[in-house]
């Protein structure tokens, strides 16, 4: 009787140990499989990026070669047609038009090959947005620099017209210029001094000492 009870206890102990061992080593095996999947997916992603990078570089290099060949071909064709001489006779400008057009063709091909290469890397939209933003910024800066002197002159012209500071035919002395007012425009005033016609910005007139003569 005692021996049978001991045998049952021994069997239960072995089962318990087997269950603990199965849980312990099963958890380790599961963690190992998770780690293996992470490493495998990482290598697969890196391999995909590497393949895309290689394809993008190949496309860009081919684009550089094609652009250079096409540019040289265009230069040679235009040179055979003597485009430079035709332009020189027409507008009297001595310029290498064939080189300019050939270089333009090459740069256009370079640009599009670069866009295609970036598209392979999934960066085309971001780069195009950056280029568009840079172009818009340059246009805005150019406009600001171009009109920054016009705005004060326009405001000064409106003030001169409104206050009737002087009129056509008046003789005035302003900004070291002495003469007859010939024309008053929105941005500048034309004064005839002797045999010369002098154009003075309206903002300069308002900032300077003005003497109106009868």
Backbone bond lengths (Angstrom), bond angles and torsions (degrees), N, CA, C in turn:
res aa  C-N    CA-C-N  psi(-1)  N-CA   C-N-CA  omega(-1)  CA-C   N-CA-C  phi
1 X - - - 1.463 - - 1.517 110.67 -
2 X 1.301 116.88 -47.01 1.468 121.98 -179.71 1.511 110.51 -65.29
3 X 1.302 116.58 -37.93 1.465 120.28 -177.98 1.526 110.42 -67.90
4 X 1.340 117.33 -37.32 1.472 119.49 178.78 1.509 111.16 -67.23
5 X 1.354 117.71 -37.89 1.475 120.62 177.32 1.517 110.58 -64.82
6 X 1.319 116.68 -41.69 1.460 120.66 179.15 1.527 111.05 -63.95
7 X 1.348 114.12 -38.62 1.460 117.37 178.71 1.521 111.07 -63.60
8 X 1.378 116.69 -42.44 1.467 120.42 178.93 1.520 111.30 -63.06
9 X 1.344 116.00 -41.75 1.472 118.87 177.89 1.518 110.88 -62.74
10 X 1.330 115.68 -40.29 1.467 119.02 179.26 1.514 111.89 -63.56
11 X 1.359 115.81 -40.84 1.475 119.40 179.29 1.506 110.77 -64.49
12 X 1.375 115.70 -42.95 1.471 118.74 179.13 1.523 110.81 -63.55
13 X 1.335 117.13 -39.10 1.463 120.38 178.63 1.519 111.10 -62.97
14 X 1.334 116.46 -42.22 1.472 119.87 178.93 1.522 111.28 -64.53
15 X 1.341 116.10 -40.70 1.456 119.04 177.86 1.525 111.39 -63.45
16 X 1.334 114.03 -41.30 1.468 118.58 179.83 1.521 110.57 -63.82
17 X 1.331 116.82 -43.35 1.470 120.43 178.39 1.526 110.65 -63.93
18 X 1.331 115.86 -40.01 1.471 118.99 -179.98 1.519 110.89 -64.69
19 X 1.363 115.88 -40.06 1.476 119.43 178.42 1.515 111.08 -64.20
20 X 1.352 116.67 -44.11 1.467 119.90 178.98 1.526 110.98 -62.69
21 X 1.322 116.39 -42.26 1.458 120.03 -179.42 1.531 110.58 -65.01
22 X 1.376 114.42 -41.96 1.464 117.59 179.98 1.523 110.51 -63.88
23 X 1.320 118.80 -40.30 1.467 121.75 179.75 1.528 110.73 -67.91
24 X 1.342 116.20 -42.47 1.466 120.73 -177.65 1.525 111.16 -64.19
25 X 1.337 115.53 -53.31 1.468 118.93 -176.66 1.525 111.70 -75.99
26 X 1.358 117.38 -25.87 1.459 119.65 175.18 1.521 111.65 -66.84
27 X 1.340 117.03 -39.95 1.460 121.00 177.60 1.521 110.48 -64.66
28 X 1.335 116.30 -41.92 1.467 119.06 178.25 1.527 110.92 -64.25
29 X 1.334 115.69 -40.93 1.456 118.83 179.14 1.528 110.87 -64.28
30 X 1.343 117.48 -38.83 1.454 121.49 178.42 1.533 110.61 -64.52
31 X 1.339 117.03 -44.48 1.464 120.66 177.88 1.530 110.76 -62.07
32 X 1.334 116.53 -38.73 1.462 119.89 178.43 1.521 110.79 -64.55
33 X 1.341 117.00 -40.67 1.454 120.08 -179.97 1.533 110.93 -66.82
34 X 1.345 116.93 -38.26 1.468 120.00 177.30 1.519 110.17 -63.32
35 X 1.329 117.10 -46.15 1.456 121.21 178.12 1.531 111.57 -61.20
36 X 1.312 116.29 -40.72 1.467 120.94 179.05 1.530 110.69 -63.67
37 X 1.348 117.34 -40.96 1.464 120.36 178.55 1.525 110.68 -64.57
38 X 1.347 116.98 -40.45 1.471 119.91 179.29 1.524 110.61 -62.49
39 X 1.337 116.62 -46.23 1.467 120.71 179.84 1.521 110.49 -63.80
40 X 1.339 116.99 -43.06 1.462 120.48 -179.65 1.522 111.18 -62.59
41 X 1.344 116.84 -45.09 1.470 120.02 179.06 1.528 111.29 -64.57
42 X 1.342 115.72 -36.50 1.463 118.78 177.29 1.516 112.19 -63.65
43 X 1.328 116.16 -44.42 1.469 119.80 177.91 1.529 111.31 -64.65
44 X 1.335 116.63 -38.81 1.460 119.22 178.65 1.519 111.55 -65.45
45 X 1.349 116.73 -41.00 1.470 119.75 177.97 1.520 110.83 -65.24
46 X 1.347 116.35 -43.74 1.476 119.58 178.94 1.516 110.99 -62.88
47 X 1.340 115.30 -39.30 1.460 118.89 179.01 1.530 110.77 -64.21
48 X 1.348 116.65 -39.77 1.461 119.91 177.91 1.517 111.69 -64.55
49 X 1.349 117.56 -43.74 1.467 121.19 178.31 1.513 110.58 -63.75
50 X 1.339 116.57 -40.43 1.468 120.07 -179.95 1.526 110.79 -63.90
51 X 1.335 115.98 -41.68 1.469 119.29 178.03 1.526 111.20 -63.37
52 X 1.344 116.45 -42.73 1.467 120.27 178.11 1.525 110.90 -62.78
53 X 1.331 116.92 -40.09 1.455 120.81 179.77 1.524 111.22 -64.24
54 X 1.330 116.17 -43.08 1.468 120.54 179.23 1.527 110.16 -62.71
55 X 1.341 116.74 -44.80 1.470 120.19 179.08 1.522 110.88 -62.58
56 X 1.351 117.13 -41.79 1.464 120.75 -179.86 1.525 110.89 -63.00
57 X 1.345 117.00 -42.41 1.471 120.41 179.36 1.520 110.47 -64.23
58 X 1.332 116.58 -41.96 1.473 120.20 179.23 1.527 110.55 -62.41
59 X 1.336 117.11 -43.56 1.467 120.67 179.53 1.519 110.41 -61.93
60 X 1.331 116.89 -43.51 1.470 120.04 -177.83 1.526 111.12 -66.80
61 X 1.337 116.84 -41.45 1.466 120.16 178.99 1.525 110.41 -63.59
62 X 1.334 116.54 -43.11 1.468 119.75 177.27 1.526 110.21 -61.86
63 X 1.341 116.34 -40.51 1.457 119.94 177.67 1.517 112.16 -61.75
64 X 1.340 117.23 -39.57 1.465 120.25 177.56 1.529 110.97 -62.96
65 X 1.341 115.89 -44.00 1.468 119.19 179.88 1.528 111.36 -64.88
66 X 1.346 116.06 -45.83 1.467 119.77 -179.36 1.528 110.35 -64.48
67 X 1.324 116.91 -40.72 1.462 120.25 179.54 1.511 112.33 -63.18
68 X 1.317 116.38 -41.37 1.469 119.18 179.31 1.519 111.17 -67.21
69 X 1.344 116.54 -43.73 1.473 119.97 179.60 1.531 110.50 -63.69
70 X 1.334 116.55 -44.66 1.466 119.95 -179.00 1.524 111.00 -65.01
71 X 1.343 116.90 -40.77 1.463 119.78 178.66 1.516 112.41 -62.51
72 X 1.323 116.56 -44.64 1.471 120.01 178.26 1.524 111.34 -64.71
73 X 1.330 116.89 -37.22 1.468 120.41 179.03 1.531 110.61 -64.23
74 X 1.336 116.11 -44.17 1.473 119.97 179.34 1.528 110.51 -63.88
75 X 1.332 117.23 -41.93 1.469 120.23 177.99 1.527 110.77 -59.72
76 X 1.316 116.58 -44.80 1.457 120.83 -178.26 1.525 111.32 -65.16
77 X 1.334 116.97 -41.61 1.453 120.47 -179.98 1.530 111.13 -65.31
78 X 1.335 116.89 -45.24 1.466 120.30 179.87 1.519 111.23 -67.52
79 X 1.331 116.40 -32.87 1.463 119.40 177.15 1.516 110.99 -66.97
80 X 1.322 117.14 -37.26 1.460 120.35 177.61 1.528 111.54 -67.13
81 X 1.332 116.43 -32.45 1.462 120.08 176.45 1.537 112.25 -79.20
82 X 1.344 117.00 -4.56 1.465 122.97 179.54 1.528 111.03 57.11
83 X 1.330 114.26 48.72 1.467 119.62 -179.50 1.521 111.82 -62.87
84 X 1.338 117.06 -37.64 1.460 119.75 -179.12 1.528 111.62 -60.41
85 X 1.322 116.59 -42.07 1.465 119.73 179.77 1.527 111.10 -66.85
86 X 1.330 116.18 -38.42 1.469 120.06 179.72 1.527 110.19 -63.30
87 X 1.328 116.94 -45.64 1.465 120.87 179.37 1.520 110.54 -65.58
88 X 1.348 117.14 -39.24 1.463 120.40 -179.71 1.528 111.11 -63.24
89 X 1.327 116.36 -39.69 1.467 118.89 178.57 1.530 111.33 -71.10
90 X 1.335 116.56 -35.09 1.467 120.13 -174.19 1.519 112.55 -75.48
91 X 1.326 117.22 -47.34 1.472 120.11 -174.24 1.516 112.99 -120.75
92 X 1.328 117.06 5.19 1.465 121.85 177.03 1.538 111.69 58.08
93 X 1.324 115.66 43.57 1.467 121.86 177.56 1.518 108.58 -120.66
94 X 1.312 115.82 126.10 1.460 120.80 179.63 1.526 109.30 -94.91
95 X 1.304 116.27 92.15 1.469 121.14 -177.06 1.517 109.44 -140.43
96 X 1.343 115.60 151.24 1.466 121.26 177.98 1.525 108.95 -87.20
97 X 1.333 115.73 80.90 1.462 121.01 -178.20 1.516 111.05 -65.49
98 X 1.338 116.83 -35.61 1.458 119.68 -178.41 1.526 111.52 -63.67
99 X 1.322 116.36 -40.55 1.474 119.02 178.03 1.525 111.19 -67.19
100 X 1.331 116.49 -39.87 1.467 120.02 -179.76 1.526 110.97 -62.28
101 X 1.336 116.40 -46.63 1.473 119.47 -179.79 1.527 110.61 -67.21
102 X 1.347 117.36 -42.04 1.460 120.19 178.75 1.520 112.14 -61.30
103 X 1.345 116.61 -43.54 1.467 119.69 177.13 1.523 111.33 -64.46
104 X 1.351 115.93 -36.76 1.464 118.69 177.83 1.515 112.06 -62.69
105 X 1.343 117.01 -41.52 1.468 120.82 177.21 1.532 110.82 -61.81
106 X 1.331 116.24 -43.16 1.468 119.95 179.34 1.523 110.92 -62.15
107 X 1.330 117.48 -45.92 1.463 120.61 -177.65 1.526 111.83 -65.97
108 X 1.327 117.12 -34.96 1.472 119.90 177.30 1.527 110.34 -63.81
109 X 1.341 116.18 -44.13 1.477 119.53 178.28 1.528 110.17 -65.66
110 X 1.351 117.97 -40.53 1.462 120.51 176.45 1.521 110.39 -57.48
111 X 1.332 115.67 -44.98 1.461 120.29 -176.67 1.529 111.16 -61.58
112 X 1.337 116.36 -49.36 1.466 119.20 -177.04 1.529 112.13 -69.32
113 X 1.327 117.47 -33.53 1.467 118.72 175.78 1.526 110.56 -66.85
114 X 1.322 116.51 -36.90 1.464 119.35 175.64 1.516 111.88 -64.39
115 X 1.345 117.15 -40.50 1.468 120.38 178.53 1.521 110.52 -64.12
116 X 1.333 117.65 -42.47 1.476 120.84 179.23 1.525 110.31 -63.92
117 X 1.350 116.19 -41.07 1.465 119.38 178.41 1.530 111.16 -63.47
118 X 1.328 116.51 -42.00 1.467 119.73 178.26 1.522 111.47 -67.08
119 X 1.331 116.42 -32.10 1.462 120.01 177.14 1.521 111.26 -62.72
120 X 1.335 116.44 -36.44 1.467 120.22 176.92 1.523 111.52 -64.13
121 X 1.330 116.01 -29.80 1.471 120.28 179.53 1.522 112.30 -91.66
122 X 1.333 116.59 -2.05 1.457 119.95 -179.00 1.510 113.82 75.28
123 X 1.335 117.61 22.44 1.465 121.64 -176.87 1.519 112.66 -113.44
124 X 1.318 118.22 2.21 1.468 120.73 -173.10 1.528 111.39 -62.38
125 X 1.333 116.72 -45.61 1.466 119.38 -177.04 1.522 111.10 -63.47
126 X 1.331 116.43 -42.74 1.465 119.45 -179.72 1.521 111.15 -63.75
127 X 1.337 116.67 -44.11 1.463 120.19 -179.53 1.519 110.98 -66.33
128 X 1.339 117.26 -41.75 1.462 120.02 178.24 1.523 111.09 -63.47
129 X 1.324 117.15 -38.74 1.466 119.57 176.45 1.528 111.21 -63.82
130 X 1.331 116.62 -39.50 1.466 119.94 177.63 1.528 110.79 -65.15
131 X 1.340 116.60 -42.19 1.464 120.09 179.20 1.522 110.33 -64.39
132 X 1.337 116.18 -44.13 1.467 119.84 179.24 1.529 110.72 -62.15
133 X 1.329 116.36 -42.31 1.461 119.52 177.70 1.520 112.06 -62.75
134 X 1.338 116.36 -41.35 1.464 119.75 178.82 1.524 111.50 -64.76
135 X 1.352 116.42 -41.02 1.475 120.07 178.87 1.524 110.76 -63.69
136 X 1.341 116.11 -45.11 1.467 119.74 179.11 1.525 110.56 -61.64
137 X 1.331 116.42 -41.14 1.460 119.98 178.94 1.524 111.25 -63.19
138 X 1.337 116.97 -42.52 1.468 120.21 178.67 1.525 111.29 -64.50
139 X 1.350 116.34 -39.80 1.465 119.62 178.46 1.522 110.85 -63.71
140 X 1.331 116.14 -43.25 1.465 119.86 179.43 1.532 110.78 -63.26
141 X 1.341 116.18 -43.84 1.463 119.46 178.87 1.526 110.65 -62.39
142 X 1.343 116.81 -42.50 1.466 120.15 179.18 1.525 111.16 -62.97
143 X 1.341 116.47 -41.34 1.460 119.25 178.12 1.521 111.92 -64.49
144 X 1.339 115.81 -42.48 1.467 119.26 179.56 1.524 110.68 -63.00
145 X 1.337 116.18 -45.15 1.462 119.44 178.91 1.521 111.63 -65.98
146 X 1.344 116.24 -31.76 1.451 119.37 -178.47 1.523 113.74 -74.59
147 X 1.350 116.72 -33.82 1.466 119.47 -175.24 1.525 113.23 -105.32
148 X 1.328 117.16 -0.28 1.469 118.31 -176.24 1.525 112.25 -63.32
149 X 1.362 117.62 -29.11 1.463 120.67 177.92 1.527 111.92 -87.29
150 X 1.327 117.10 -19.30 1.463 119.52 -178.04 1.525 112.10 -78.85
151 X 1.319 117.00 -37.07 1.463 119.86 -175.47 1.529 111.79 -60.21
152 X 1.358 120.48 -50.05 1.474 119.09 177.61 1.523 112.60 -60.98
153 X 1.341 117.11 -37.14 1.462 119.95 179.82 1.519 111.81 -68.02
154 X 1.337 116.59 -38.65 1.465 119.90 177.96 1.527 110.47 -64.34
155 X 1.346 115.93 -45.00 1.469 119.47 178.48 1.525 110.55 -61.24
156 X 1.343 116.31 -42.87 1.464 120.20 178.62 1.525 110.77 -64.15
157 X 1.345 118.08 -38.36 1.459 120.95 177.89 1.511 111.84 -62.91
158 X 1.344 116.29 -41.17 1.468 119.95 178.19 1.522 110.06 -62.66
159 X 1.336 116.66 -41.33 1.473 120.17 179.05 1.521 111.08 -63.94
160 X 1.329 116.85 -41.67 1.475 120.50 179.72 1.528 110.30 -63.69
161 X 1.342 117.24 -44.22 1.459 120.33 178.78 1.535 111.18 -64.22
162 X 1.319 116.07 -41.36 1.466 119.74 -175.57 1.525 111.49 -70.92
163 X 1.323 117.08 -43.80 1.475 120.76 -177.92 1.522 112.63 -84.78
164 X 1.342 115.83 -8.73 1.470 119.65 -177.89 1.525 110.51 52.63
165 X 1.327 113.89 50.30 1.465 120.40 -179.17 1.518 111.32 -57.15
166 X 1.312 116.42 -42.07 1.463 122.80 173.68 1.520 108.19 -155.20
167 X 1.306 115.72 166.31 1.455 120.95 -177.61 1.520 109.35 -130.95
168 X 1.324 114.47 172.71 1.454 119.10 175.16 1.525 109.95 -61.52
169 X 1.313 115.33 138.57 1.452 120.88 -179.53 1.508 113.94 92.64
170 X 1.347 117.84 -14.97 1.463 120.43 177.21 1.523 109.78 -72.03
171 X 1.325 114.72 148.20 1.457 120.85 173.87 1.525 107.90 -101.73
172 X 1.323 115.42 121.55 1.462 120.37 -176.74 1.517 110.24 -130.54
173 X 1.303 113.38 162.28 1.470 121.00 173.32 1.523 107.42 -128.77
174 X 1.318 116.69 118.21 1.457 121.61 -176.86 1.525 108.89 -152.38
175 X 1.307 116.49 141.70 1.471 122.87 177.31 1.530 111.40 50.37
176 X 1.337 115.70 45.27 1.471 122.39 178.93 1.526 112.99 62.56
177 X 1.331 116.61 22.84 1.467 121.67 177.58 1.525 107.94 -120.79
178 X 1.296 115.67 131.86 1.466 121.89 -178.76 1.518 108.36 -124.46
179 X 1.359 117.37 121.32 1.448 118.58 -179.92 1.509 112.64 176.63
180 X 1.328 115.20 -168.37 1.461 122.93 -176.21 1.529 109.79 -97.82
181 X 1.342 114.26 136.87 1.463 119.80 177.77 1.525 108.64 -74.26
182 X 1.320 116.54 117.05 1.458 121.83 -179.76 1.518 111.28 -93.70
183 X 1.312 116.51 -42.33 1.466 119.99 -177.26 1.520 109.20 -153.16
184 X 1.335 115.07 143.14 1.469 121.55 177.31 1.522 107.24 -118.45
185 X 1.312 116.04 111.99 1.458 121.54 179.55 1.523 109.80 -104.66
186 X 1.312 115.18 175.56 1.463 118.84 -175.96 1.520 111.79 -68.20
187 X 1.330 117.21 -30.33 1.462 119.91 -176.84 1.519 113.67 -110.71
188 X 1.321 118.62 -20.74 1.456 120.88 -176.49 1.517 111.15 -151.36
189 X 1.309 114.06 163.21 1.468 121.39 179.58 1.524 108.65 -122.51
190 X 1.333 115.33 134.47 1.466 121.01 179.36 1.525 109.56 -96.79
191 X 1.320 115.55 126.10 1.467 121.94 179.71 1.515 108.37 -122.79
192 X 1.319 115.71 131.97 1.463 121.04 178.09 1.524 108.03 -96.60
193 X 1.317 115.27 113.81 1.455 121.69 179.39 1.519 108.00 -116.94
194 X 1.320 116.27 105.81 1.454 120.48 -175.56 1.514 109.49 68.02
195 X 1.302 115.79 -123.05 1.474 120.28 178.43 1.528 111.72 -98.88
196 X 1.331 118.27 4.35 1.472 122.40 -176.72 1.526 110.43 -106.13
197 X 1.316 114.70 145.68 1.460 121.22 171.76 1.526 107.55 -105.60
198 X 1.322 116.89 122.84 1.464 122.94 -174.90 1.528 108.01 -115.94
199 X 1.336 116.08 131.36 1.457 122.12 179.31 1.527 108.08 -105.80
200 X 1.323 116.04 121.09 1.467 121.79 -177.93 1.518 108.71 -115.12
201 X 1.327 119.50 128.17 1.464 121.01 176.76 1.531 110.91 -59.12
202 X 1.308 115.96 141.22 1.462 120.32 -176.90 1.523 112.26 -63.31
203 X 1.339 116.88 -33.64 1.467 118.52 178.69 1.527 110.98 -65.89
204 X 1.338 117.05 -33.41 1.471 120.71 176.66 1.521 110.89 -66.95
205 X 1.324 116.62 -36.68 1.468 120.02 179.43 1.516 110.63 -64.81
206 X 1.332 117.07 -43.22 1.462 119.31 -179.12 1.520 112.63 -68.72
207 X 1.330 116.46 -30.23 1.466 119.72 -179.30 1.530 112.25 -82.33
208 X 1.324 117.28 -18.65 1.462 120.85 -175.85 1.528 110.93 -97.66
209 X 1.320 113.30 166.38 1.480 119.97 176.27 1.521 108.52 -74.97
210 X 1.313 116.94 126.57 1.454 123.04 -176.75 1.525 110.15 -112.38
211 X 1.329 115.03 127.62 1.479 121.36 177.36 1.520 107.22 -117.73
212 X 1.299 115.18 120.13 1.466 120.94 179.32 1.521 108.67 -100.81
213 X 1.341 116.83 121.69 1.467 121.99 -176.12 1.518 109.93 -104.65
214 X 1.344 115.02 149.02 1.470 121.69 178.37 1.521 110.03 -90.66
